[in-house]
């Protein structure tokens, strides 16, 4: 089980590499973490404004960086 910081950094690195993507594709590309771990982290990061979630279709949602986010900086509550 990874720490909050490990999960955040993995998500940020994957989004830097691939750009905006469907959450399910993000989860498939990060098999080290459970779907629940990723979902909770993405949800928390989107609520804090560090990630952007869009619901472009009836099913699923896109994960991306907001224009003003520094994706390399872990959150202050990480690892807590």
C-alpha positions as MATLAB code, in Angstrom:
seq = 'XXXXXXXXXXXXXXXXXXXXXXXXXXXXXXXXXXXXXXXXXXXXXXXXXXXXXXXXXXXXXXXXXXXXXXXXXXXXXXXX';
ca = [
       0.000    0.000    0.000;
       1.479    3.337   -1.032;
       1.498    6.540    0.950;
      -0.596    9.517   -0.071;
       2.526   11.207   -1.441;
       3.457    8.100   -3.469;
      -0.001    7.973   -5.029;
      -0.063   11.716   -5.774;
       3.361   11.625   -7.383;
       2.441    8.584   -9.488;
      -0.742   10.310  -10.692;
       1.107   13.539  -11.482;
       3.886   11.703  -13.346;
       1.370    9.714  -15.380;
      -0.620   12.821  -16.293;
       2.582   14.654  -17.258;
       3.493   11.741  -19.514;
       0.123   11.082  -21.142;
      -1.816   14.311  -20.691;
      -5.512   14.420  -19.864;
      -7.076   10.960  -19.786;
     -10.048    8.942  -18.598;
      -9.831    7.915  -14.975;
     -10.112    4.224  -15.911;
      -7.099    4.545  -18.224;
      -5.177    6.253  -15.436;
      -6.082    3.434  -13.041;
      -4.994    0.793  -15.577;
      -1.647    2.523  -16.038;
      -0.987    2.552  -12.271;
      -1.632   -1.076  -11.219;
       0.490   -0.682   -8.074;
      -2.418    1.182   -6.466;
      -5.998    0.047   -6.028;
      -8.846    1.731   -7.869;
     -10.113    3.003   -4.511;
      -6.750    4.533   -3.553;
      -6.556    6.334   -6.887;
     -10.168    7.474   -6.780;
      -9.879    8.892   -3.267;
      -6.645   10.688   -4.153;
      -8.011   12.121   -7.423;
     -11.174   13.223   -5.614;
      -9.173   14.973   -2.878;
      -6.830   16.608   -5.403;
      -9.744   17.858   -7.492;
     -11.488   19.308   -4.437;
      -8.296   21.164   -3.523;
      -7.939   22.466   -7.104;
      -4.759   20.528   -7.908;
      -6.484   18.353  -10.536;
      -9.400   19.036  -12.816;
     -12.183   16.510  -13.394;
     -14.520   16.732  -16.354;
     -17.506   14.549  -17.148;
     -17.561   14.712  -20.974;
     -19.889   11.762  -21.597;
     -22.499    9.633  -19.876;
     -19.861    7.264  -18.534;
     -16.526    8.076  -16.914;
     -14.630   11.278  -16.443;
     -11.402   12.931  -17.592;
      -8.564   13.785  -15.221;
      -6.204   16.659  -16.062;
      -4.180   19.460  -14.526;
      -5.743   22.875  -14.082;
      -3.820   25.551  -15.986;
      -2.301   27.064  -12.838;
      -1.264   23.901  -10.962;
       2.301   22.917  -10.088;
       1.981   19.123  -10.409;
       5.387   18.348   -8.933;
       4.585   19.752   -5.489;
       3.043   17.230   -3.079;
       0.194   18.507   -0.938;
       0.859   19.687    2.595;
      -1.424   17.023    4.006;
       0.365   14.222    2.140;
       1.586   11.375    4.258;
      -0.692   12.363    7.131;
];
